[in-house]
Amino acid sequence: MYNYHKRQEILDEVHARPFQNLGSPLSLVHIAVLFDGMRGLDIERQVFELIRTMGFEFDIEHQGFLFCDQLPMAIRYEPHNEFYTLTIYQFDFLERISLPVSWLEHLPGALLAGVEILVRKKTGHLLFKGAGNGFRNWSENHFDNRQLTSSHVMNEAAVVATDFQVKTDSSFVQVLVEDTHLLPAQAGLLVQRVCEIETYRHMALISLPMARSLMPKLTVLDQKLAAVSQRTMDEDVADVLAQMMALAAEVEALSAGTANRFAASEAYFALVEKSIQELRESRVEGVQMVEEFMDRHLNPARRTCRSAAARIELLSKRIARATELIQSQVNLAIEKQNKELLEALNTRGQRKMKLQAKLESLSVVVVVYYMYDLVDTALKNLLHAGALLEQLLIVLTISLPLIIVLTYWMIRRLMKGLREE
């Protein structure tokens, strides 16, 4: 027995993207960047070069997931199939991290999502009570009295607040976390889940513009299908079938171009749901929870994407059913033509057999005539006129019926052999 050649890769996948043990106060920036047509290896190489310019040191041959801890900062790089994420941590720091604009501009790919998270230890009185250092005052200073989304999370070990609005100065969403009694592992898990929610909800919504643009096209295709299906029976079936095949080709092209994107979005929607469930939210009185916010704002987009994918699949099935009906009509027409052709061939065969019988009878007459004439001539040439010649001619004449029967039998036998061949 020997090890499967990718066994180590499979074993490492279980621990491929761990969450870090974190404490408060903490400030971090998390960004998700699309590959946007670039090769993953090329992007990784450029990202690692930029990380090294920030002073982080790691193996020059390192590939894949990276977490570099160089107090008071750390950085986390995580590659995915079509995007990568970067998370910059600053420990014992409660102000927004300001990344150099030039550094961000040199990052490869297309920026999709970004989130700033500030984590602090609970101070003052209970949530939304007290003054000065209370969480409510802290959140109001950051969100300018906007409608907040807030909840107790991790079995009330912390409180999360955000408005899911992009900051004008950073283009990132800001999230505030108040650590009530988080363990380091819980803090790391909470931060990672918040980052995943923001990343995956953007990835899930990539297919929304595609779904919206598809709706008018699908409506037009629906109308075309209805028009072709309502054809009159006297129309050229072959032309109708050609139109159906053209519609099927259009729908299959749409399906091939969108199926992977819609399937990926559905997977990302599921990941958002799973990450929200792992927050284990409980209500802060008078404020909507993250789950409620996502249900209200994300589910309509999810239903739109599902509807577009379902309409493509349903349209494909309807075209297939209509094509089968038309093909059945074509088959019936072909069977009718074949039946008429067989009947014509049968009639022709019967006529041929009758003509053949007449020809056989005529052939018997001709053969007997020539045989009789030949024997008669031979006898007259061989014998002189007299009683013997007359007697032989009488015998020949009397045997004429027998000659006819024998000739008829021989011709029928010969023709039978030819027909069998």
C-alpha positions as CSV (number, residue, x, y, z in Angstrom):
1,M,0.0,0.0,0.0
2,Y,1.2,3.5,-0.8
3,N,-0.2,7.0,-0.1
4,Y,-2.5,8.7,-2.5
5,H,-0.5,11.4,-4.3
6,K,-2.8,14.2,-3.1
7,R,-3.5,12.8,0.4
8,Q,-1.5,15.5,2.1
9,E,-3.4,18.2,0.2
10,I,-6.7,16.6,1.3
11,L,-5.5,16.5,5.0
12,D,-4.3,20.1,4.9
13,E,-7.6,21.3,3.5
14,V,-9.3,20.7,6.9
15,H,-6.9,23.3,8.5
16,A,-6.5,25.5,5.4
17,R,-8.3,28.6,6.6
18,P,-8.1,28.8,10.4
19,F,-9.4,31.7,12.5
20,Q,-6.9,33.5,14.8
21,N,-7.1,34.0,18.5
22,L,-7.8,37.7,18.9
23,G,-8.3,40.1,21.8
24,S,-9.5,43.7,22.3
25,P,-8.9,46.5,21.6
26,L,-8.4,45.6,17.9
27,S,-8.7,47.4,14.6
28,L,-8.7,45.6,11.2
29,V,-9.4,46.2,7.5
30,H,-10.7,43.3,5.4
31,I,-10.9,43.6,1.6
32,A,-12.1,41.1,-1.1
33,V,-10.6,41.5,-4.6
34,L,-11.8,39.7,-7.8
35,F,-9.2,38.1,-10.0
36,D,-11.0,39.8,-13.0
37,G,-9.4,37.6,-15.6
38,M,-5.9,37.4,-14.1
39,R,-4.2,34.2,-13.2
40,G,-4.3,33.3,-9.5
41,L,-0.6,32.5,-9.3
42,D,0.3,35.9,-10.9
43,I,-2.0,37.7,-8.4
44,E,-0.5,35.8,-5.5
45,R,3.0,36.7,-6.5
46,Q,2.2,40.4,-6.7
47,V,0.3,40.4,-3.4
48,F,3.2,38.7,-1.6
49,E,5.6,41.3,-3.0
50,L,3.3,44.1,-1.6
51,I,3.0,42.4,1.7
52,R,6.8,42.3,2.0
53,T,7.0,46.0,1.3
54,M,4.9,46.5,4.5
55,G,7.8,44.8,6.5
56,F,6.3,41.3,6.9
57,E,8.7,38.5,6.5
58,F,7.9,34.9,5.3
59,D,9.3,32.2,3.2
60,I,10.1,33.3,-0.4
61,E,8.6,30.0,-1.7
62,H,5.4,30.2,0.3
63,Q,2.2,29.6,-1.6
64,G,-1.5,29.7,-0.7
65,F,-3.0,30.8,2.6
66,L,-0.8,33.2,4.6
67,F,-1.0,34.6,8.1
68,C,1.9,36.8,9.2
69,D,2.1,38.1,12.8
70,Q,4.5,41.0,13.3
71,L,3.4,42.9,16.4
72,P,1.7,45.3,16.6
73,M,0.3,44.3,13.2
74,A,-0.6,41.1,11.3
75,I,-1.8,40.3,7.8
76,R,-3.9,37.5,6.4
77,Y,-4.1,36.4,2.8
78,E,-6.7,33.9,1.7
79,P,-7.1,32.8,-2.0
80,H,-10.4,31.5,-3.4
81,N,-11.5,30.3,-6.8
82,E,-12.4,33.7,-8.2
83,F,-11.2,36.2,-5.6
84,Y,-8.8,36.7,-2.8
85,T,-9.1,38.4,0.6
86,L,-6.6,40.5,2.6
87,T,-7.1,41.3,6.2
88,I,-4.8,43.7,8.0
89,Y,-4.9,43.6,11.9
90,Q,-3.6,46.3,14.3
91,F,-3.6,45.1,17.9
92,D,-4.2,47.3,20.9
93,F,-5.5,50.0,18.6
94,L,-9.0,51.4,18.4
95,E,-8.8,53.8,15.5
96,R,-9.4,53.1,11.8
97,I,-6.4,51.8,9.9
98,S,-5.3,54.1,7.2
99,L,-3.8,52.1,4.3
100,P,-1.6,54.0,1.9
101,V,-3.5,54.9,-1.3
102,S,-0.5,53.9,-3.5
103,W,-0.3,50.5,-1.8
104,L,-4.0,49.8,-2.5
105,E,-3.7,51.0,-6.1
106,H,-0.9,48.5,-6.7
107,L,-3.0,45.5,-5.4
108,P,-3.9,43.4,-8.5
109,G,-7.5,42.7,-9.3
110,A,-10.8,44.5,-9.0
111,L,-12.0,45.7,-5.5
112,L,-15.3,44.1,-4.6
113,A,-15.9,44.6,-0.9
114,G,-14.2,46.1,2.1
115,V,-15.0,46.2,5.8
116,E,-13.4,48.0,8.7
117,I,-13.9,46.4,12.1
118,L,-13.2,48.1,15.5
119,V,-13.3,45.8,18.6
120,R,-13.2,47.3,22.1
121,K,-13.7,46.0,25.6
122,K,-17.1,46.9,27.2
123,T,-17.0,50.0,29.3
124,G,-19.6,52.0,31.1
125,H,-23.1,50.7,31.6
126,L,-25.3,48.3,29.7
127,L,-25.9,48.6,26.0
128,F,-27.7,51.8,24.9
129,K,-27.6,53.0,28.5
130,G,-25.3,55.4,30.3
131,A,-23.3,58.2,28.8
132,G,-19.8,59.0,27.7
133,N,-18.3,55.7,27.0
134,G,-21.5,53.8,26.3
135,F,-21.8,51.7,23.2
136,R,-24.7,53.8,21.9
137,N,-22.7,57.0,22.0
138,W,-19.7,55.2,20.4
139,S,-21.9,53.8,17.6
140,E,-23.7,57.1,17.0
141,N,-20.3,58.9,16.6
142,H,-19.4,56.5,13.8
143,F,-22.7,56.1,12.0
144,D,-24.2,59.6,12.2
145,N,-27.6,58.5,13.6
146,R,-28.3,56.2,10.6
147,Q,-30.5,53.2,10.9
148,L,-28.4,50.6,12.7
149,T,-28.3,46.9,12.6
150,S,-27.2,45.6,15.9
151,S,-27.5,42.4,18.0
152,H,-25.9,40.4,20.8
153,V,-23.8,37.7,19.3
154,M,-21.9,34.6,20.4
155,N,-24.4,33.8,23.2
156,E,-24.3,37.5,24.3
157,A,-20.5,37.5,24.7
158,A,-20.4,40.6,22.4
159,V,-22.5,43.2,20.6
160,V,-22.2,44.0,16.9
161,A,-23.4,47.2,15.3
162,T,-23.2,48.4,11.7
163,D,-25.3,50.3,9.1
164,F,-23.9,48.4,6.1
165,Q,-23.3,51.8,4.5
166,V,-20.1,52.5,2.6
167,K,-17.9,55.2,4.2
168,T,-17.3,58.0,1.7
169,D,-13.7,58.4,2.7
170,S,-12.7,54.7,2.5
171,S,-15.3,53.0,0.4
172,F,-15.6,50.4,3.1
173,V,-18.4,49.3,5.4
174,Q,-17.7,49.8,9.1
175,V,-18.6,47.4,11.9
176,L,-18.3,48.0,15.6
177,V,-17.9,45.2,18.1
178,E,-18.1,45.5,21.9
179,D,-16.4,42.7,23.7
180,T,-18.4,41.8,26.7
181,H,-16.7,38.5,27.7
182,L,-15.3,37.1,24.5
183,L,-12.6,34.4,24.7
184,P,-9.7,34.9,22.2
185,A,-11.0,32.0,20.0
186,Q,-14.5,33.5,20.1
187,A,-13.2,36.9,19.1
188,G,-11.3,35.4,16.2
189,L,-14.3,33.4,15.0
190,L,-16.6,36.5,15.3
191,V,-14.3,38.7,13.3
192,Q,-13.9,36.1,10.6
193,R,-17.7,35.5,10.3
194,V,-18.3,39.3,10.0
195,C,-15.7,39.5,7.3
196,E,-17.2,36.5,5.5
197,I,-20.7,37.9,5.6
198,E,-19.6,41.1,4.0
199,T,-17.4,39.2,1.4
200,Y,-19.9,36.5,0.4
201,R,-22.9,38.8,0.2
202,H,-21.1,40.8,-2.4
203,M,-20.0,37.7,-4.3
204,A,-23.6,36.4,-4.2
205,L,-24.8,39.7,-5.7
206,I,-22.5,39.6,-8.7
207,S,-25.2,37.6,-10.6
208,L,-28.0,40.1,-9.8
209,P,-27.2,42.5,-12.7
210,M,-27.0,39.5,-15.0
211,A,-30.4,38.2,-13.8
212,R,-32.0,41.6,-14.3
213,S,-30.6,42.0,-17.8
214,L,-31.8,38.4,-18.6
215,M,-35.5,39.1,-17.7
216,P,-36.4,41.1,-20.8
217,K,-34.6,38.6,-23.1
218,L,-36.4,35.7,-21.5
219,T,-39.8,37.5,-21.9
220,V,-39.0,38.0,-25.6
221,L,-38.1,34.3,-26.0
222,D,-41.3,33.3,-24.2
223,Q,-43.3,35.4,-26.6
224,K,-41.5,33.8,-29.6
225,L,-42.1,30.4,-28.3
226,A,-45.8,31.2,-27.8
227,A,-46.1,32.5,-31.4
228,V,-44.4,29.5,-32.9
229,S,-46.4,27.1,-30.8
230,Q,-49.7,28.7,-31.9
231,R,-49.0,28.0,-35.6
232,T,-51.7,26.8,-37.9
233,M,-51.7,23.1,-38.9
234,D,-51.4,24.0,-42.6
235,E,-48.0,25.7,-42.1
236,D,-44.8,24.1,-43.2
237,V,-43.9,21.8,-40.3
238,A,-40.2,21.8,-41.3
239,D,-40.1,25.6,-41.0
240,V,-41.7,25.5,-37.6
241,L,-39.3,22.9,-36.4
242,A,-36.4,25.1,-37.7
243,Q,-37.7,28.0,-35.7
244,M,-37.9,25.8,-32.6
245,M,-34.4,24.7,-33.0
246,A,-33.2,28.3,-33.3
247,L,-35.1,29.1,-30.1
248,A,-33.5,26.1,-28.4
249,A,-30.0,27.2,-29.5
250,E,-30.6,30.7,-28.0
251,V,-31.8,29.4,-24.7
252,E,-29.0,26.9,-24.4
253,A,-26.5,29.7,-25.1
254,L,-28.1,31.7,-22.3
255,S,-28.0,28.7,-20.0
256,A,-24.3,28.0,-20.8
257,G,-23.4,31.6,-20.1
258,T,-25.2,31.9,-16.8
259,A,-25.6,28.5,-15.2
260,N,-22.2,28.6,-13.4
261,R,-22.7,32.2,-12.2
262,F,-26.1,31.4,-10.8
263,A,-24.9,28.2,-9.2
264,A,-22.0,30.1,-7.6
265,S,-24.2,32.8,-6.3
266,E,-26.6,30.3,-4.7
267,A,-23.5,28.8,-2.9
268,Y,-22.5,32.2,-1.7
269,F,-26.0,33.0,-0.4
270,A,-25.9,29.7,1.5
271,L,-22.5,30.7,3.0
272,V,-23.9,34.1,4.1
273,E,-26.8,32.3,5.9
274,K,-24.4,29.9,7.6
275,S,-22.1,32.7,8.8
276,I,-25.1,34.6,10.2
277,Q,-26.3,31.4,12.0
278,E,-22.9,31.0,13.6
279,L,-23.1,34.5,15.1
280,R,-25.9,33.1,17.3
281,E,-27.7,36.4,17.4
282,S,-30.1,37.6,20.1
283,R,-32.1,40.9,19.9
284,V,-31.1,44.3,21.1
285,E,-34.4,45.9,21.9
286,G,-35.6,48.3,19.2
287,V,-32.9,47.5,16.7
288,Q,-33.0,45.0,13.8
289,M,-30.6,42.1,13.8
290,V,-28.2,41.2,11.0
291,E,-30.3,38.2,10.1
292,E,-33.4,40.5,9.7
293,F,-31.4,43.0,7.6
294,M,-30.1,40.3,5.3
295,D,-33.6,38.7,5.0
296,R,-35.0,42.1,4.0
297,H,-32.3,43.3,1.6
298,L,-30.6,40.2,0.4
299,N,-33.4,37.7,-0.1
300,P,-35.1,39.7,-2.9
301,A,-31.9,39.6,-4.9
302,R,-31.6,35.9,-4.2
303,R,-35.2,35.3,-5.4
304,T,-34.5,37.3,-8.5
305,C,-31.4,35.2,-9.4
306,R,-33.3,32.0,-8.6
307,S,-36.2,33.2,-10.8
308,A,-33.9,34.0,-13.8
309,A,-32.2,30.6,-13.5
310,A,-35.6,28.8,-13.1
311,R,-37.1,30.7,-16.1
312,I,-34.2,29.6,-18.3
313,E,-34.6,26.0,-17.2
314,L,-38.4,26.1,-17.6
315,L,-38.1,27.7,-21.1
316,S,-35.7,25.0,-22.1
317,K,-38.2,22.3,-21.0
318,R,-41.1,24.0,-22.8
319,I,-39.1,24.3,-26.0
320,A,-38.2,20.6,-25.7
321,R,-41.9,19.6,-25.2
322,A,-43.0,21.8,-28.1
323,T,-40.3,20.4,-30.3
324,E,-41.3,16.8,-29.4
325,L,-44.9,17.6,-30.3
326,I,-43.8,19.0,-33.7
327,Q,-41.5,16.1,-34.2
328,S,-44.4,13.8,-33.5
329,Q,-46.4,15.6,-36.1
330,V,-43.6,15.2,-38.6
331,N,-43.3,11.5,-37.8
332,L,-47.0,11.0,-38.3
333,A,-46.7,12.8,-41.7
334,I,-43.8,10.6,-42.6
335,E,-45.6,7.5,-41.6
336,K,-48.6,8.6,-43.7
337,Q,-46.3,9.2,-46.7
338,N,-44.7,5.8,-46.1
339,K,-48.1,4.1,-46.0
340,E,-49.1,5.7,-49.2
341,L,-45.8,4.7,-50.8
342,L,-46.2,1.1,-49.7
343,E,-49.7,1.0,-51.0
344,A,-48.5,2.3,-54.3
345,L,-45.7,-0.2,-54.4
346,N,-48.2,-3.0,-53.5
347,T,-50.5,-2.0,-56.4
348,R,-47.6,-1.7,-58.7
349,G,-46.4,-5.2,-57.7
350,Q,-49.8,-6.7,-58.3
351,R,-49.9,-5.1,-61.7
352,K,-46.5,-6.4,-62.4
353,M,-47.4,-9.9,-61.3
354,K,-50.5,-9.9,-63.6
355,L,-48.4,-8.7,-66.5
356,Q,-45.9,-11.3,-65.7
357,A,-48.5,-14.0,-65.8
358,K,-49.7,-12.8,-69.2
359,L,-46.2,-12.8,-70.5
360,E,-45.7,-16.3,-69.2
361,S,-48.8,-17.5,-71.1
362,L,-47.7,-15.7,-74.2
363,S,-44.2,-17.2,-73.8
364,V,-45.7,-20.7,-73.7
365,V,-47.7,-20.1,-76.9
366,V,-44.6,-18.7,-78.7
367,V,-42.3,-21.5,-77.5
368,V,-44.8,-24.3,-78.4
369,Y,-45.4,-22.7,-81.8
370,Y,-41.7,-22.6,-82.6
371,M,-41.2,-26.1,-81.2
372,Y,-44.1,-27.5,-83.2
373,D,-42.9,-25.6,-86.4
374,L,-39.3,-26.8,-85.8
375,V,-40.3,-30.5,-85.4
376,D,-42.7,-30.3,-88.4
377,T,-40.0,-28.8,-90.6
378,A,-37.5,-31.3,-89.5
379,L,-39.8,-34.3,-90.2
380,K,-40.7,-32.9,-93.7
381,N,-37.0,-32.4,-94.5
382,L,-36.0,-35.9,-93.2
383,L,-38.8,-38.0,-94.6
384,H,-40.3,-38.2,-98.0
385,A,-44.0,-37.7,-98.5
386,G,-45.9,-40.8,-97.7
387,A,-47.8,-42.7,-95.1
388,L,-45.0,-42.6,-92.4
389,L,-44.7,-38.8,-92.6
390,E,-48.4,-38.4,-92.3
391,Q,-48.6,-40.8,-89.3
392,L,-45.7,-38.9,-87.5
393,L,-47.4,-35.5,-88.2
394,I,-50.7,-36.9,-86.8
395,V,-48.8,-38.1,-83.7
396,L,-47.2,-34.7,-83.3
397,T,-50.5,-32.9,-83.6
398,I,-52.1,-35.3,-81.1
399,S,-49.2,-34.7,-78.6
400,L,-49.5,-30.9,-78.9
401,P,-51.5,-30.5,-75.6
402,L,-48.9,-32.6,-73.8
403,I,-46.1,-30.3,-75.3
404,I,-48.0,-27.2,-74.2
405,V,-48.3,-28.6,-70.6
406,L,-44.7,-29.6,-70.4
407,T,-43.6,-26.2,-71.8
408,Y,-45.8,-24.3,-69.4
409,W,-44.4,-26.4,-66.5
410,M,-40.8,-25.8,-67.5
411,I,-41.3,-22.0,-67.9
412,R,-43.1,-21.7,-64.5
413,R,-40.2,-23.6,-62.9
414,L,-37.7,-21.4,-64.5
415,M,-39.5,-18.1,-63.5
416,K,-40.0,-19.4,-60.0
417,G,-36.3,-19.8,-59.6
418,L,-35.7,-16.2,-60.9
419,R,-38.3,-14.7,-58.6
420,E,-36.7,-16.5,-55.6
421,E,-33.3,-15.0,-56.5
